[in-house]
Amino acid sequence: MSKPIKELTISTANSIKYVLCDIDDTLTTGGKLTAEAYSALWELHNAGIPVVPVTGRPAGWCDMIIREWPVSGVVGENGAFAFYMSGGHVQTLLHPETVTDAQARLEKVRDRVLSEVEGSRVARDQFSRIYDLAIDFREDPPYLTYDDAKRIRDICVSMGAEAKISSIHVNTWFGNYDKLSMSLMLLKDVFGEQDPESSSIFFGDSPNDEPMFEHFPITCAVANILPFMDEIKYPPTYITEAEGGAGFTEAVRLILLKRG
């Protein structure tokens, strides 16, 4: 049973060394990164707490994020890779289970989805992707239903691909990797954190974040997750009062306040 974030204890707040977070509808509100959410990222940075966005967004976006946001790393395309800075240069940690001919194989998946699900379309950020395919159902109008997203996911899975529903896209890929495995690789292999489970908090907003909610003991969802709670077997530890970026900011400022 999830608890209000205001019940976070001082000892738990002080145990947090890393902040992992989804981007869309967790950091953003109505598709925009608000001033307060961006300020919260800087507040964590200035407090010496590394932030790692964990997202389904494409490699092109992630390259910009690691260069221009106050973050220490970014996991992209649902775990295909992570980018981080070292020696003043962007470095890539590639998941060993990625597939080199991913886009060629995903073309068949794309064609079937577009022919069978009326109104479905490839996400506008697809041109920036390397390893996955994103089908838009809630980012740009006309919007599709969550049931449509489930149909898209089921088609992808029937063709042997992995597929996850975010708050805006259905992401699909070939390869045995995910956000969780790549996040752990980054924390352990790059940051040298041997016990990330006891030192990290993960922020999310949708059912596709459930593997992270299940694995990490300290997790938090922003309030827009509430309509989906019946679909989540492993709920987040905490839930904010506010939605989107305001909820993320609410939690971050509470954590920093309780750390003193």
C-alpha positions in Angstrom: 0.0 0.0 0.0 1.5 3.3 -1.1 1.9 6.1 1.5 1.8 9.9 1.1 5.3 11.2 0.5 4.9 13.4 3.5 5.4 10.3 5.6 9.0 9.9 4.4 11.2 9.6 7.4 14.4 11.6 8.1 16.4 8.3 8.1 15.1 7.3 4.7 15.7 10.8 3.3 19.3 10.6 4.5 19.8 7.2 2.9 19.2 8.5 -0.6 22.4 8.9 -2.6 20.9 8.7 -6.2 17.7 9.9 -7.8 16.4 8.0 -10.7 13.3 9.4 -12.5 11.1 9.0 -15.5 10.7 12.1 -17.7 7.3 12.3 -19.4 4.5 13.1 -17.0 6.9 12.7 -14.0 9.2 15.6 -14.6 7.0 17.2 -17.2 3.5 18.7 -16.9 1.3 18.9 -20.0 4.4 17.9 -22.1 6.6 20.7 -20.7 9.5 20.7 -18.3 8.3 23.3 -15.9 10.6 25.9 -14.2 10.0 24.4 -10.8 10.8 20.8 -11.9 14.0 22.0 -13.6 14.9 23.9 -10.5 14.4 20.8 -8.4 16.9 19.0 -10.6 19.4 21.8 -9.9 18.6 21.6 -6.2 19.5 17.9 -6.2 22.7 18.6 -8.2 23.8 21.4 -5.8 23.1 19.1 -2.9 25.5 16.5 -4.4 22.8 14.0 -5.2 23.3 12.5 -8.7 20.2 12.4 -10.9 19.6 9.9 -13.6 16.6 10.2 -15.9 15.4 6.8 -17.0 13.3 7.1 -20.1 11.9 5.7 -23.3 12.9 8.8 -25.2 15.4 8.5 -28.1 19.2 8.7 -28.2 19.1 12.1 -29.8 17.2 13.5 -26.9 19.4 11.8 -24.4 22.5 13.2 -25.9 21.1 16.7 -25.4 19.9 15.9 -21.8 23.3 14.6 -20.6 25.0 17.7 -22.1 22.6 20.4 -21.0 20.6 19.2 -17.9 22.1 19.0 -14.4 22.2 15.2 -14.4 24.9 12.6 -14.0 23.6 10.1 -16.5 20.6 9.2 -18.6 19.2 5.8 -19.5 17.5 5.9 -22.9 15.3 4.0 -25.3 14.0 1.8 -22.4 17.4 0.6 -21.4 19.3 0.1 -24.6 22.0 2.4 -23.5 23.1 5.0 -20.9 25.0 8.2 -21.5 27.2 9.8 -18.9 30.0 12.4 -18.8 33.6 11.5 -18.2 36.7 13.6 -18.8 34.5 16.3 -20.4 33.1 13.9 -23.0 29.8 12.1 -23.4 30.4 8.3 -22.9 28.1 5.5 -23.8 27.3 2.4 -21.9 25.6 0.0 -24.3 23.5 -2.9 -23.0 25.0 -6.2 -24.2 21.6 -7.5 -25.3 20.9 -4.8 -27.9 20.2 -5.9 -31.4 22.2 -4.3 -34.3 19.5 -4.7 -36.9 16.8 -3.5 -34.6 15.2 -0.9 -37.0 15.1 -3.3 -39.9 13.2 -5.9 -37.8 10.9 -3.2 -36.3 9.7 -2.1 -39.7 7.6 -5.2 -40.0 6.2 -4.5 -36.5 5.4 -0.9 -37.5 3.6 -1.9 -40.7 1.4 -4.4 -38.9 0.5 -2.0 -36.1 -0.3 0.9 -38.5 -2.5 -1.4 -40.6 -4.4 -3.0 -37.7 -4.9 -0.2 -35.2 -6.8 2.7 -36.7 -5.3 6.1 -35.8 -2.0 4.7 -34.7 1.1 6.5 -35.9 4.8 6.5 -35.4 6.0 9.0 -32.7 7.5 12.3 -34.0 10.8 11.6 -32.2 11.4 8.3 -34.1 14.0 9.9 -36.3 16.2 10.3 -33.3 16.0 6.6 -32.3 18.5 3.8 -32.7 17.2 0.7 -31.1 13.4 1.0 -30.6 10.2 1.9 -32.2 7.7 4.3 -30.5 4.1 4.3 -31.5 2.3 7.5 -30.3 -1.1 7.1 -28.7 -1.3 10.1 -26.3 1.5 12.6 -27.1 0.0 14.3 -30.2 -3.7 14.5 -31.1 -5.9 12.8 -32.1 -5.5 10.7 -29.0 -6.1 7.0 -28.8 -7.4 5.1 -25.8 -5.5 3.0 -23.3 -7.2 0.0 -24.8 -5.8 0.9 -28.2 -2.3 1.1 -26.5 -2.9 -2.4 -25.2 -3.7 -3.7 -28.7 -0.6 -2.1 -30.0 1.5 -3.7 -27.3 -0.1 -7.1 -27.9 0.7 -7.0 -31.6 4.3 -6.1 -30.9 4.6 -9.0 -28.4 3.0 -11.4 -30.8 5.8 -10.7 -33.2 8.5 -11.5 -30.7 9.3 -8.0 -29.6 9.4 -6.5 -26.1 6.8 -3.8 -25.5 5.9 -1.3 -22.8 3.1 1.3 -22.5 4.2 4.7 -21.2 1.9 7.6 -20.6 2.3 8.7 -24.2 3.9 6.0 -26.3 4.0 2.2 -26.8 7.7 1.5 -27.0 8.8 -1.8 -28.6 12.2 -3.3 -29.2 14.1 -6.6 -29.9 16.6 -7.6 -27.2 16.6 -8.8 -23.6 17.0 -5.5 -21.8 15.0 -3.0 -19.9 15.2 0.2 -17.9 15.9 -1.6 -14.6 18.9 -3.7 -15.9 20.5 -0.7 -17.5 20.0 1.5 -14.5 21.7 -1.1 -12.3 24.6 -1.4 -14.8 25.1 2.4 -14.8 25.0 2.7 -11.0 27.3 -0.3 -10.4 29.7 -0.3 -13.4 30.1 3.5 -13.9 29.3 5.1 -10.6 30.7 2.3 -8.5 27.6 1.9 -6.3 27.5 -1.7 -5.1 24.3 -1.5 -3.2 22.0 0.8 -5.4 18.9 -0.7 -3.9 19.5 0.8 -0.5 20.8 4.1 -1.8 18.4 5.1 -4.6 14.9 6.5 -5.0 13.0 6.1 -8.3 10.2 8.4 -9.5 7.6 7.3 -12.0 4.1 7.9 -13.1 2.7 4.9 -15.0 2.3 1.1 -15.1 5.4 0.6 -17.2 7.4 1.8 -14.2 6.3 -1.2 -12.2 9.6 -3.2 -12.6 11.4 -0.2 -10.9 8.7 0.0 -8.2 9.1 -3.7 -7.5 12.9 -3.7 -7.4 13.8 -0.6 -5.4 12.7 -0.4 -1.8 12.3 3.4 -2.0 10.1 4.6 -4.9 7.7 7.5 -5.4 5.0 8.1 -8.0 3.5 11.5 -8.9 -0.3 11.7 -8.3 -1.2 11.1 -12.0 -0.5 7.4 -11.4 -3.7 7.1 -9.3 -6.1 6.1 -12.2 -3.8 3.2 -13.0 -3.2 1.8 -9.5 -5.6 -1.1 -10.0 -3.3 -2.4 -12.8 -0.1 -2.3 -10.7 0.7 -5.4 -8.6 3.8 -3.7 -7.1 2.9 -0.1 -6.2 5.3 2.7 -5.4 6.3 3.2 -1.8 5.1 6.8 -1.8 2.7 9.0 -3.8 2.8 12.8 -4.1 -0.2 15.1 -3.7 0.6 17.0 -6.9 0.8 15.6 -10.4 3.7 15.7 -12.9 6.6 18.1 -12.4 4.8 19.7 -9.4 4.7 16.3 -7.7 8.4 15.6 -8.4 9.3 19.0 -7.0 7.1 18.4 -3.9 9.0 15.2 -3.2 12.5 16.5 -3.9 12.0 19.5 -1.6 10.7 17.3 1.1 13.7 15.0 0.8 16.2 17.9 0.9 14.3 19.5 3.8 14.5 16.2 5.9 18.1 15.7 5.1 18.8 19.1 6.7 
